[in-house]
Amino acid sequence: MPRTWQTCAVIPHVFRTSALVAGLWLALSAHAEAPTLHWSLPLPVGPGWRIVDLREGRGIRHEEYIPRGQGIEDYRDRLLVQRFAAQDMSPEVYLGHIAAGLAKHCAAFTTSGLVSGVRDDLPHATRTAYCGRFGDRPYGYVVAQKAIRDADHLFVVEREWRLPPFTVSDEGLPGFDTNPAADEAIKREVHLAVRWLTEQVHPVTQAPPAPPAPERSRKRR
């Protein structure tokens, strides 16, 4: 498993695998599958994504994608899809835990405004975190996340960038590059990813196909 900010900052302290497995007890309806259980994520436009990690079963999902041409240990871009027991957390509370865990390792840190709501009876929240430099490593993170509460589970989709160290102003604005064009290019990437999370990342239950109509009996002449 590659060393990521989750393995160092959040997962060991908040969501251990054993706790997740022990907490899985959701009984799915025989007539309607949970919307987030097998929903196929529409990958965002951009680099050709390839899956590098896939684990699922007993209600859990864990999928990781990086672009072709990037290595597992030295990637710049990553997508993460997770489904796990909610442990009574709302999407807003979960994103708060993530931000707090990440902030402890970042000298310069800020987040975008939290956007939440309910769509098709599924509560959701979206937020982006900016870590100018992660500990003493030669890079920082931008992490755009959307969390969706699906009954007793949380479904989380994350778009992550691992970038050279960057600044965060006193006003909470990130500065990625002294070159204005390069700085604007990264900000546009983040903007488009947040738009993708907001507009396209929304699981829905597939309606079962309608039964075929009965054949009409032909009248004899």
ZAZA-711503 format. One record per residue (C-alpha): residue number from 1; residue in one letter; x, y, z. Coordinates in nm, 4 decimals, padded with zeros to 6 digits. Layout:
% residues N
atom num->NUM, residuo->a, px->X, py->Y, pz->Z
...
END
This chain:
% residues 221
atom num->1, residuo->m, px->00.0000, py->00.0000, pz->00.0000
atom num->2, residuo->p, px->00.1469, py->00.3402, pz->-00.0916
atom num->3, residuo->r, px->00.2173, py->00.5864, pz->00.1890
atom num->4, residuo->t, px->-00.0487, py->00.8536, pz->00.1631
atom num->5, residuo->w, px->-00.1673, py->01.1294, pz->00.3933
atom num->6, residuo->q, px->-00.4577, py->00.9056, pz->00.5007
atom num->7, residuo->t, px->-00.2308, py->00.6281, pz->00.6300
atom num->8, residuo->c, px->-00.0331, py->00.8790, pz->00.8368
atom num->9, residuo->a, px->-00.2851, py->01.1386, pz->00.9449
atom num->10, residuo->v, px->-00.6348, py->01.0009, pz->00.9711
atom num->11, residuo->i, px->-00.6953, py->00.6314, pz->00.9158
atom num->12, residuo->p, px->-00.4815, py->00.4942, pz->01.2017
atom num->13, residuo->h, px->-00.6542, py->00.7207, pz->01.4535
atom num->14, residuo->v, px->-01.0131, py->00.7275, pz->01.3368
atom num->15, residuo->f, px->-01.1117, py->00.4414, pz->01.1102
atom num->16, residuo->r, px->-00.9284, py->00.1138, pz->01.1657
atom num->17, residuo->t, px->-01.0151, py->-00.1685, pz->00.9315
atom num->18, residuo->s, px->-01.1062, py->-00.4036, pz->01.2151
atom num->19, residuo->a, px->-01.3501, py->-00.1504, pz->01.3531
atom num->20, residuo->l, px->-01.5079, py->-00.1050, pz->01.0165
atom num->21, residuo->v, px->-01.5580, py->-00.4775, pz->00.9635
atom num->22, residuo->a, px->-01.6985, py->-00.5192, pz->01.3121
atom num->23, residuo->g, px->-01.9400, py->-00.2346, pz->01.2553
atom num->24, residuo->l, px->-02.0942, py->-00.3645, pz->00.9351
atom num->25, residuo->w, px->-02.4443, py->-00.4847, pz->01.0038
atom num->26, residuo->l, px->-02.6634, py->-00.3148, pz->00.7457
atom num->27, residuo->a, px->-02.9325, py->-00.5462, pz->00.6088
atom num->28, residuo->l, px->-03.0052, py->-00.4532, pz->00.2511
atom num->29, residuo->s, px->-03.3571, py->-00.4678, pz->00.1229
atom num->30, residuo->a, px->-03.4392, py->-00.7676, pz->-00.0928
atom num->31, residuo->h, px->-03.6187, py->-00.5398, pz->-00.3347
atom num->32, residuo->a, px->-03.3936, py->-00.2285, pz->-00.3496
atom num->33, residuo->e, px->-03.0146, py->-00.2365, pz->-00.3359
atom num->34, residuo->a, px->-02.8371, py->00.0386, pz->-00.1433
atom num->35, residuo->p, px->-02.7571, py->00.3141, pz->-00.3955
atom num->36, residuo->t, px->-02.3846, py->00.3281, pz->-00.3126
atom num->37, residuo->l, px->-02.3151, py->-00.0454, pz->-00.2928
atom num->38, residuo->h, px->-02.2320, py->-00.1189, pz->-00.6571
atom num->39, residuo->w, px->-02.2735, py->00.2196, pz->-00.8226
atom num->40, residuo->s, px->-02.0147, py->00.2711, pz->-01.0968
atom num->41, residuo->l, px->-01.8303, py->00.5996, pz->-01.0530
atom num->42, residuo->p, px->-01.8248, py->00.8203, pz->-01.3664
atom num->43, residuo->l, px->-01.4526, py->00.9007, pz->-01.3866
atom num->44, residuo->p, px->-01.3718, py->01.2691, pz->-01.4412
atom num->45, residuo->v, px->-01.2471, py->01.3982, pz->-01.7724
atom num->46, residuo->g, px->-00.8695, py->01.4345, pz->-01.7930
atom num->47, residuo->p, px->-00.5889, py->01.1816, pz->-01.7624
atom num->48, residuo->g, px->-00.6579, py->00.8195, pz->-01.8482
atom num->49, residuo->w, px->-00.7346, py->00.6645, pz->-01.5104
atom num->50, residuo->r, px->-00.6320, py->00.3102, pz->-01.4178
atom num->51, residuo->i, px->-00.7403, py->00.1214, pz->-01.1085
atom num->52, residuo->v, px->-00.4534, py->00.0251, pz->-00.8750
atom num->53, residuo->d, px->-00.6396, py->-00.1047, pz->-00.5694
atom num->54, residuo->l, px->-00.9765, py->-00.2761, pz->-00.5380
atom num->55, residuo->r, px->-01.1240, py->-00.4273, pz->-00.2225
atom num->56, residuo->e, px->-01.4904, py->-00.4975, pz->-00.1569
atom num->57, residuo->g, px->-01.7240, py->-00.7230, pz->00.0350
atom num->58, residuo->r, px->-01.9651, py->-00.7164, pz->00.3297
atom num->59, residuo->g, px->-02.0806, py->-00.3690, pz->00.2346
atom num->60, residuo->i, px->-01.7297, py->-00.2190, pz->00.2094
atom num->61, residuo->r, px->-01.5819, py->-00.0601, pz->-00.1015
atom num->62, residuo->h, px->-01.2262, py->00.0640, pz->-00.1518
atom num->63, residuo->e, px->-01.1062, py->00.1694, pz->-00.4961
atom num->64, residuo->e, px->-00.7991, py->00.3720, pz->-00.5912
atom num->65, residuo->y, px->-00.7200, py->00.5154, pz->-00.9341
atom num->66, residuo->i, px->-00.4159, py->00.6990, pz->-01.0692
atom num->67, residuo->p, px->-00.3463, py->00.8150, pz->-01.4256
atom num->68, residuo->r, px->-00.1550, py->00.6005, pz->-01.6690
atom num->69, residuo->g, px->00.2096, py->00.7055, pz->-01.6640
atom num->70, residuo->q, px->00.2111, py->00.7908, pz->-01.2919
atom num->71, residuo->g, px->00.3571, py->00.5555, pz->-01.0330
atom num->72, residuo->i, px->00.1835, py->00.4232, pz->-00.7232
atom num->73, residuo->e, px->00.4508, py->00.5724, pz->-00.4961
atom num->74, residuo->d, px->00.5109, py->00.9002, pz->-00.6807
atom num->75, residuo->y, px->00.1709, py->00.9900, pz->-00.8243
atom num->76, residuo->r, px->00.0520, py->01.3468, pz->-00.8688
atom num->77, residuo->d, px->-00.3183, py->01.2694, pz->-00.9149
atom num->78, residuo->r, px->-00.5364, py->01.0148, pz->-00.7401
atom num->79, residuo->l, px->-00.9019, py->00.9165, pz->-00.7066
atom num->80, residuo->l, px->-01.0252, py->00.7311, pz->-00.3989
atom num->81, residuo->v, px->-01.3675, py->00.5691, pz->-00.3571
atom num->82, residuo->q, px->-01.4720, py->00.4292, pz->-00.0187
atom num->83, residuo->r, px->-01.7836, py->00.2866, pz->00.1428
atom num->84, residuo->f, px->-01.7788, py->00.1992, pz->00.5133
atom num->85, residuo->a, px->-01.9914, py->00.1921, pz->00.8276
atom num->86, residuo->a, px->-02.0924, py->00.5472, pz->00.9188
atom num->87, residuo->q, px->-02.0597, py->00.4969, pz->01.2966
atom num->88, residuo->d, px->-02.3327, py->00.7594, pz->01.3465
atom num->89, residuo->m, px->-02.1386, py->01.0249, pz->01.1530
atom num->90, residuo->s, px->-02.3046, py->01.2673, pz->00.9155
atom num->91, residuo->p, px->-02.1199, py->01.3705, pz->00.5966
atom num->92, residuo->e, px->-02.0354, py->01.7039, pz->00.7619
atom num->93, residuo->v, px->-01.8907, py->01.5380, pz->01.0726
atom num->94, residuo->y, px->-01.6819, py->01.2976, pz->00.8651
atom num->95, residuo->l, px->-01.5305, py->01.5765, pz->00.6558
atom num->96, residuo->g, px->-01.4574, py->01.7631, pz->00.9787
atom num->97, residuo->h, px->-01.2609, py->01.4635, pz->01.1104
atom num->98, residuo->i, px->-01.0651, py->01.4450, pz->00.7853
atom num->99, residuo->a, px->-00.9776, py->01.8149, pz->00.7900
atom num->100, residuo->a, px->-00.8744, py->01.8052, pz->01.1570
atom num->101, residuo->g, px->-00.6513, py->01.5014, pz->01.1059
atom num->102, residuo->l, px->-00.4826, py->01.6483, pz->00.8000
atom num->103, residuo->a, px->-00.4346, py->01.9945, pz->00.9544
atom num->104, residuo->k, px->-00.2222, py->01.8491, pz->01.2362
atom num->105, residuo->h, px->00.0505, py->01.7675, pz->00.9820
atom num->106, residuo->c, px->00.0419, py->02.0884, pz->00.7781
atom num->107, residuo->a, px->00.2161, py->02.4142, pz->00.8608
atom num->108, residuo->a, px->-00.0066, py->02.5953, pz->00.6107
atom num->109, residuo->f, px->-00.3643, py->02.4721, pz->00.5953
atom num->110, residuo->t, px->-00.7062, py->02.5913, pz->00.4857
atom num->111, residuo->t, px->-01.0366, py->02.4564, pz->00.3583
atom num->112, residuo->s, px->-01.3033, py->02.5776, pz->00.1213
atom num->113, residuo->g, px->-01.6524, py->02.6375, pz->00.2459
atom num->114, residuo->l, px->-01.8544, py->02.3291, pz->00.3345
atom num->115, residuo->v, px->-02.1476, py->02.2721, pz->00.0994
atom num->116, residuo->s, px->-02.4138, py->02.0273, pz->00.2172
atom num->117, residuo->g, px->-02.7657, py->01.9238, pz->00.1318
atom num->118, residuo->v, px->-02.9991, py->01.6332, pz->00.0622
atom num->119, residuo->r, px->-03.0660, py->01.4868, pz->-00.2815
atom num->120, residuo->d, px->-03.2928, py->01.1895, pz->-00.3475
atom num->121, residuo->d, px->-03.3094, py->01.1348, pz->00.0311
atom num->122, residuo->l, px->-02.9269, py->01.1006, pz->00.0514
atom num->123, residuo->p, px->-02.7552, py->01.3621, pz->00.2752
atom num->124, residuo->h, px->-02.4258, py->01.4827, pz->00.1280
atom num->125, residuo->a, px->-02.1443, py->01.7309, pz->00.1884
atom num->126, residuo->t, px->-01.8518, py->01.8554, pz->-00.0198
atom num->127, residuo->r, px->-01.5356, py->02.0388, pz->00.0852
atom num->128, residuo->t, px->-01.1772, py->02.0904, pz->-00.0334
atom num->129, residuo->a, px->-00.8751, py->02.0894, pz->00.1999
atom num->130, residuo->y, px->-00.5400, py->02.2534, pz->00.1176
atom num->131, residuo->c, px->-00.2220, py->02.1356, pz->00.2922
atom num->132, residuo->g, px->00.0735, py->02.3508, pz->00.1842
atom num->133, residuo->r, px->00.3304, py->02.0968, pz->00.2980
atom num->134, residuo->f, px->00.2743, py->01.7613, pz->00.4658
atom num->135, residuo->g, px->00.5189, py->01.7331, pz->00.7551
atom num->136, residuo->d, px->00.8766, py->01.7356, pz->00.6279
atom num->137, residuo->r, px->00.7920, py->01.5819, pz->00.2930
atom num->138, residuo->p, px->00.8701, py->01.7661, pz->-00.0306
atom num->139, residuo->y, px->00.5051, py->01.8060, pz->-00.1274
atom num->140, residuo->g, px->00.1653, py->01.9236, pz->-00.0117
atom num->141, residuo->y, px->-00.1888, py->01.8066, pz->-00.0817
atom num->142, residuo->v, px->-00.5122, py->01.9340, pz->-00.2225
atom num->143, residuo->v, px->-00.8005, py->01.7025, pz->-00.1310
atom num->144, residuo->a, px->-01.1497, py->01.7584, pz->-00.2721
atom num->145, residuo->q, px->-01.4064, py->01.5264, pz->-00.1126
atom num->146, residuo->k, px->-01.7742, py->01.4455, pz->-00.1285
atom num->147, residuo->a, px->-01.9333, py->01.2332, pz->00.1436
atom num->148, residuo->i, px->-02.2797, py->01.0792, pz->00.1099
atom num->149, residuo->r, px->-02.4774, py->00.9132, pz->00.3894
atom num->150, residuo->d, px->-02.6483, py->00.5969, pz->00.2631
atom num->151, residuo->a, px->-02.8494, py->00.4462, pz->00.5506
atom num->152, residuo->d, px->-02.5823, py->00.3178, pz->00.7941
atom num->153, residuo->h, px->-02.2904, py->00.3699, pz->00.5577
atom num->154, residuo->l, px->-02.0860, py->00.6599, pz->00.4286
atom num->155, residuo->f, px->-01.9854, py->00.6721, pz->00.0643
atom num->156, residuo->v, px->-01.6847, py->00.8980, pz->00.0025
atom num->157, residuo->v, px->-01.5286, py->01.0058, pz->-00.3260
atom num->158, residuo->e, px->-01.2001, py->01.1949, pz->-00.3163
atom num->159, residuo->r, px->-00.9974, py->01.3717, pz->-00.5841
atom num->160, residuo->e, px->-00.6429, py->01.4306, pz->-00.4634
atom num->161, residuo->w, px->-00.3415, py->01.6214, pz->-00.5932
atom num->162, residuo->r, px->00.0111, py->01.5787, pz->-00.4540
atom num->163, residuo->l, px->00.1925, py->01.8993, pz->-00.5443
atom num->164, residuo->p, px->00.5172, py->02.0825, pz->-00.4709
atom num->165, residuo->p, px->00.4899, py->02.2800, pz->-00.1438
atom num->166, residuo->f, px->00.2647, py->02.5831, pz->-00.1766
atom num->167, residuo->t, px->00.1592, py->02.8790, pz->00.0320
atom num->168, residuo->v, px->-00.1647, py->02.9706, pz->00.2058
atom num->169, residuo->s, px->-00.2238, py->03.3420, pz->00.2599
atom num->170, residuo->d, px->-00.3544, py->03.5013, pz->00.5792
atom num->171, residuo->e, px->-00.6891, py->03.5207, pz->00.4019
atom num->172, residuo->g, px->-00.6868, py->03.1425, pz->00.3509
atom num->173, residuo->l, px->-00.6128, py->03.1527, pz->-00.0217
atom num->174, residuo->p, px->-00.3696, py->02.8948, pz->-00.1662
atom num->175, residuo->g, px->-00.0877, py->03.0019, pz->-00.3978
atom num->176, residuo->f, px->00.0489, py->02.7135, pz->-00.6014
atom num->177, residuo->d, px->00.3066, py->02.8807, pz->-00.8243
atom num->178, residuo->t, px->00.4771, py->03.2170, pz->-00.8692
atom num->179, residuo->n, px->00.3977, py->03.1847, pz->-01.2386
atom num->180, residuo->p, px->00.0414, py->03.3218, pz->-01.2717
atom num->181, residuo->a, px->-00.0449, py->03.0925, pz->-01.5628
atom num->182, residuo->a, px->00.0712, py->02.7792, pz->-01.3781
atom num->183, residuo->d, px->-00.1057, py->02.8896, pz->-01.0608
atom num->184, residuo->e, px->-00.4310, py->02.9476, pz->-01.2475
atom num->185, residuo->a, px->-00.4045, py->02.6106, pz->-01.4249
atom num->186, residuo->i, px->-00.3980, py->02.4204, pz->-01.0943
atom num->187, residuo->k, px->-00.6847, py->02.6259, pz->-00.9529
atom num->188, residuo->r, px->-00.8872, py->02.5471, pz->-01.2623
atom num->189, residuo->e, px->-00.8176, py->02.1742, pz->-01.2165
atom num->190, residuo->v, px->-00.9481, py->02.1940, pz->-00.8615
atom num->191, residuo->h, px->-01.2526, py->02.3944, pz->-00.9686
atom num->192, residuo->l, px->-01.3455, py->02.1408, pz->-01.2360
atom num->193, residuo->a, px->-01.3003, py->01.8504, pz->-00.9922
atom num->194, residuo->v, px->-01.5294, py->02.0135, pz->-00.7363
atom num->195, residuo->r, px->-01.7854, py->02.0710, pz->-01.0097
atom num->196, residuo->w, px->-01.7579, py->01.7026, pz->-01.1065
atom num->197, residuo->l, px->-01.8101, py->01.5965, pz->-00.7452
atom num->198, residuo->t, px->-02.1087, py->01.8264, pz->-00.7088
atom num->199, residuo->e, px->-02.2851, py->01.7477, pz->-01.0351
atom num->200, residuo->q, px->-02.1901, py->01.3915, pz->-01.1321
atom num->201, residuo->v, px->-02.1045, py->01.2052, pz->-00.8132
atom num->202, residuo->h, px->-02.4533, py->01.1096, pz->-00.7017
atom num->203, residuo->p, px->-02.5428, py->00.7396, pz->-00.6792
atom num->204, residuo->v, px->-02.8976, py->00.6368, pz->-00.7558
atom num->205, residuo->t, px->-03.0649, py->00.2999, pz->-00.7300
atom num->206, residuo->q, px->-03.1252, py->00.1420, pz->-01.0654
atom num->207, residuo->a, px->-03.4934, py->00.0743, pz->-01.1092
atom num->208, residuo->p, px->-03.5670, py->-00.2908, pz->-01.1924
atom num->209, residuo->p, px->-03.6759, py->-00.3447, pz->-01.5504
atom num->210, residuo->a, px->-04.0485, py->-00.3443, pz->-01.6048
atom num->211, residuo->p, px->-04.1975, py->-00.6873, pz->-01.6658
atom num->212, residuo->p, px->-04.2920, py->-00.7539, pz->-02.0261
atom num->213, residuo->a, px->-04.6482, py->-00.6720, pz->-02.1158
atom num->214, residuo->p, px->-04.8695, py->-00.9775, pz->-02.1515
atom num->215, residuo->e, px->-04.9422, py->-01.0778, pz->-02.5037
atom num->216, residuo->r, px->-05.2858, py->-00.9842, pz->-02.6196
atom num->217, residuo->s, px->-05.4881, py->-01.2795, pz->-02.7320
atom num->218, residuo->r, px->-05.5829, py->-01.2707, pz->-03.0944
atom num->219, residuo->k, px->-05.9460, py->-01.2740, pz->-03.1759
atom num->220, residuo->r, px->-06.0605, py->-01.5537, pz->-03.4000
atom num->221, residuo->r, px->-06.2451, py->-01.4500, pz->-03.7077
END
